[in-house]
Amino acid sequence: MKVFIGSSIVVILLCIGIWLMLSPSFKKIGDTAKRIKEKLGGDEDGNGK
């Protein structure tokens, strides 16, 4: 039982560490996607007028 609890804690800590390492990457990807969307939106508005 102690081994199971210890293993669970280690797995949870690893998952949290991986999530913290990846979260800045997802923020960068989101910012890039937002900029691309704004550029495409600006082009479409310009062509529509």
Stockholm file with secondary structure:
# STOCKHOLM 1.0

chainA/1-49         MKVFIGSSIVVILLCIGIWLMLSPSFKKIGDTAKRIKEKLGGDEDGNGK
#=GR chainA/1-49 SS CHHHHHHHHHHHHHHHHHHHHHHHHHHHHHHHHHHHHHHHHHHHHHHHC
#=GC SS_cons        CHHHHHHHHHHHHHHHHHHHHHHHHHHHHHHHHHHHHHHHHHHHHHHHC
//
